[in-house]
Amino acid sequence: MKDEPDKQERYFQLGETYFWLASQNEIVERALAPCLERQRAQSPGRPLRLFDLGCGPGNMLRRLEPWGTAIGSDFSLDALAYARSKGLSHLLSSDSTALPLRPASLDCLIALDVLEHIEDDRAALREIARVLRPGGAFLFAVPAFMALWRHHDVMYGHFRRYSRAELLAKVRDAGLAVESCRFIKCAFFLPLLALARFERLAAGVRTPRDSFYSVPGWFNGLLATEIEWEDRSGLTRWLPFGVSLLCVGRR
């Protein structure tokens, strides 16, 4: 998908306010907090080194900055230019399977909706394990279930959607220890399953588009609250389905 400054502005605004992305960022920040507190306790007085792989226009990177030195990496130069315009300075362009970092140099690495864009995701996971220090934390968010494959996945260059078993196997094969791996956005599974089936039936008739739909402000807030409530209530710890997977652990 071609990168342009106006698209990066759109992505940034979606990440700040759109229920689908803003609620995920809230969940990610909440899930990371105990991991980062643990890192601080293990290395008192030393600023943490955090890495946002595939940082895009910088939404989550800004949330990481209070914890230490937050570094963002993205293949898109337009995304990095936009992130820099928002005051973010620790930025680099790199291949996810060959990061320009020393071994065991990071305290934490996050990759939000990134692994599905990488053809050799196993190589990327091995590289993540290489740059994390022993005990370093990671958090991955990926789209779940190939049954939910839609135009959105094609337009954004996805190679796959993950089953929980596949993600766990690949993460563990890279030498990373999983502490939790759960589905999120569970209430949206059936509606998006219906949409995926509709899109297959309407192929060639309906113009392909992504799944970021405009919704009224009050409804946007309600949907964000529902997604966050699922996670806060503990519902996501036992439901066997959802639209995305959140995987947290350490090297």
PEHU-V18625 format. One record per residue. PHI is phi as a letter, one per 20 degrees, with the letter a starting at -180 (none if undefined). PSI is psi in degrees with one decimal (* if undefined). D_CENTER is the distance of its C-alpha to the mean C-alpha in Angstrom with 2 decimals. Layout:
<<PHI/PSI/D_CENTER> <PHI/PSI/D_CENTER>>
This chain:
<<none/129.3/18.00> <f/133.1/20.10> <e/133.0/18.66> <b/153.3/20.93> <g/-39.3/21.08> <f/-31.3/21.45> <f/-38.0/18.30> <f/-37.8/16.37> <f/-41.7/18.18> <f/-46.6/17.17> <f/-39.9/13.42> <f/-45.7/13.96> <f/-37.0/16.09> <f/-42.0/13.81> <f/-26.5/11.14> <e/-35.8/14.16> <c/-25.5/16.09> <f/131.3/14.94> <g/-38.4/14.64> <f/-42.0/11.75> <e/-41.1/9.27> <f/-40.1/11.46> <f/-37.9/11.81> <f/-41.0/8.21> <f/-36.9/8.35> <f/-44.4/11.66> <f/-42.4/10.76> <f/-46.3/8.32> <f/-39.8/11.24> <f/-38.7/13.73> <f/-32.3/12.45> <f/-30.5/12.37> <g/-50.6/15.79> <f/-32.1/18.00> <f/-42.6/16.49> <f/-34.3/17.18> <f/-39.4/20.53> <f/-41.5/21.40> <f/-42.3/20.71> <f/-42.5/22.92> <f/-32.5/25.60> <f/-24.7/25.73> <c/65.2/26.16> <f/136.1/28.10> <n/-7.3/28.87> <d/125.9/26.41> <f/137.2/23.48> <f/149.5/20.17> <d/115.2/18.39> <d/148.0/14.64> <c/126.9/12.42> <d/101.7/9.24> <e/119.3/8.87> <m/51.0/8.35> <f/-15.3/8.90> <l/-140.7/10.35> <f/-0.5/12.99> <o/13.0/12.07> <g/-53.4/11.08> <f/-29.6/9.15> <f/-38.2/11.53> <f/-32.7/14.38> <f/-24.3/13.48> <e/-24.7/13.59> <g/-37.8/16.95> <f/-16.2/19.21> <e/-14.9/18.43> <q/-146.7/19.77> <e/110.0/19.29> <d/119.8/15.78> <d/134.7/15.32> <d/141.0/13.03> <c/138.8/13.09> <b/148.7/12.75> <f/-26.2/15.05> <e/119.5/15.97> <f/-31.7/18.86> <f/-40.5/18.81> <f/-43.2/15.34> <f/-38.4/16.68> <f/-40.2/19.94> <f/-43.9/18.49> <g/-39.9/16.56> <f/-35.9/19.95> <f/-17.5/21.73> <e/9.3/19.88> <n/5.6/21.37> <e/132.9/18.72> <d/-23.8/20.72> <e/82.7/19.02> <c/146.1/17.48> <b/153.3/17.95> <d/130.0/17.58> <b/162.7/17.23> <e/130.3/16.83> <f/-17.8/13.94> <e/2.9/16.76> <b/72.9/19.13> <f/137.8/17.82> <e/58.8/20.77> <c/150.6/20.58> <f/152.4/23.16> <g/144.2/22.73> <l/41.9/21.80> <d/-3.8/21.12> <d/143.9/17.89> <e/-27.1/17.66> <b/141.2/13.90> <c/131.9/10.94> <d/147.9/7.22> <c/101.7/4.93> <d/114.0/1.25> <l/50.4/3.61> <c/-46.5/6.01> <g/-33.0/8.37> <f/-16.4/9.81> <e/-8.3/11.05> <d/119.9/12.96> <g/-47.5/16.33> <e/77.2/17.10> <f/-26.6/14.01> <f/-39.9/16.55> <f/-39.4/17.67> <f/-40.5/14.27> <f/-37.2/13.99> <f/-37.7/17.59> <f/-38.2/16.96> <f/-44.3/14.32> <f/-35.0/17.06> <f/-42.2/19.62> <e/-14.2/18.32> <f/137.9/17.53> <f/158.3/20.78> <g/127.1/22.25> <n/-7.4/20.79> <f/147.0/17.73> <e/151.1/14.60> <c/155.1/11.19> <b/125.4/8.07> <d/140.6/5.74> <c/130.0/3.99> <c/155.3/6.11> <f/145.5/8.86> <d/151.2/12.04> <m/113.3/15.71> <f/-21.2/17.38> <f/-20.6/19.75> <e/7.4/17.31> <g/127.0/17.29> <c/179.8/18.24> <g/-36.7/19.11> <g/-44.1/15.65> <f/-41.2/14.36> <f/-46.2/17.35> <f/-30.8/17.16> <e/13.6/13.68> <m/36.3/14.70> <f/143.1/13.04> <e/-22.5/15.11> <a/162.8/14.32> <d/151.7/12.86> <d/143.1/13.08> <e/159.9/15.66> <f/-41.5/15.28> <f/-41.1/18.18> <f/-45.7/16.83> <f/-45.4/13.58> <g/-44.6/15.81> <f/-44.7/18.42> <f/-40.6/16.44> <f/-44.9/14.84> <f/-36.4/18.35> <f/-25.8/20.11> <f/-4.7/18.42> <n/18.7/20.10> <d/142.8/17.33> <e/124.6/18.30> <e/129.2/16.23> <e/-34.8/17.04> <b/147.1/15.25> <b/106.8/13.36> <c/156.1/13.50> <f/147.8/12.89> <c/168.8/11.88> <l/44.6/13.27> <f/-37.3/16.28> <f/-17.0/18.86> <e/-1.6/17.41> <f/-53.6/17.83> <f/-44.4/21.49> <g/-40.0/21.38> <f/-27.0/18.79> <f/-42.8/20.82> <f/-40.5/23.84> <f/-41.3/22.25> <f/-42.4/21.34> <f/-39.3/24.94> <f/-42.7/26.37> <f/-36.9/24.67> <f/-39.2/26.17> <f/-33.1/29.51> <e/8.0/29.39> <g/131.0/28.43> <n/-11.2/30.79> <d/-45.1/31.79> <e/134.9/28.76> <f/124.5/27.10> <f/144.5/23.49> <b/168.6/20.89> <e/180.0/17.25> <d/20.7/16.35> <e/96.7/16.04> <e/143.1/19.42> <f/128.9/21.49> <c/152.4/22.47> <g/151.5/24.97> <g/-42.5/23.88> <f/-37.4/25.24> <f/-36.7/23.47> <g/-45.7/20.12> <f/-38.7/20.66> <f/-43.2/21.84> <f/-40.3/18.84> <f/-41.3/16.47> <f/-40.3/18.97> <f/-44.6/19.01> <f/-44.1/15.30> <f/-35.7/15.56> <f/-41.6/18.96> <g/-43.6/17.83> <f/-44.9/15.76> <f/-35.2/18.51> <f/-14.5/21.22> <n/1.8/20.01> <g/-36.2/20.10> <f/-12.2/16.76> <f/-19.3/18.35> <c/-12.5/20.83> <f/132.8/19.96> <e/18.7/19.67> <b/160.5/17.67> <r/177.5/14.81> <e/-26.7/12.59> <c/159.7/9.28> <d/138.7/9.25> <d/118.5/8.22> <d/124.3/9.88> <c/140.7/11.48> <a/-157.9/14.44> <b/162.2/16.46> <f/*/18.35>>
